[in-house]
Amino acid sequence: KATVSVLYCQRDRQMSEARTTRRSKKRPGSKQVGPRQWAFDDEGNILGFSFRGLRADVLVRLKTDNLYTLEECKVIIREMLKYATAWCEVELAQLMYLSNLHRKLLPDSASHLGFQWPTSAAPELSFDFGTDLTAVNPRFRVGKIVEELNKSLIRLSDQLLMQRKERLLYAARLLEDLEKVEDFQ
């Protein structure tokens, strides 16, 4: 009986995700008018989450001064890191396999490819408070911190997507070299 209820829960979650995905798709050329309302499943995961959607939403929120709260930022960062971790687990294992195969099939290759981690030399994500925090009003100070945290969501999203792009480009380069080897085909 427990197995059946688990299957029903999984089916309901998949149907809910499908409905959320269908609703979240926008027509080409349409622009987001207001802040996005994220839907959550029973485990607290964001349904229909995408980095592009988050980026567009944060930009709208910055323009309308309807920023994410600190708690919402915490949930979003957790979701972003969950996606990035899943990407890394799969992609790094595949990169290691391709790299070993590259060394095995092309031992005399003049240019062995190396992979550097972290992939980009981007500086750490920093808060840019400027000189506005010298204000006496504590509410203003907290508001600036929340605003910078929202901006950091965009920077973190961009950095995670850039690192994924670099990993995929590295894999493409390895595959390109391996396609030239006769034994591989």
PyMOL commands that set and color helices and strands:
alter all, ss='L'
color gray80, all
select helices_A, chain A and resi 2-24+51-64+70-105+132-134+138-179
alter helices_A, ss='H'
color red, helices_A
select strands_A, chain A and resi 39-40+46-47
alter strands_A, ss='S'
color yellow, strands_A
deselect
rebuild
show_as cartoon
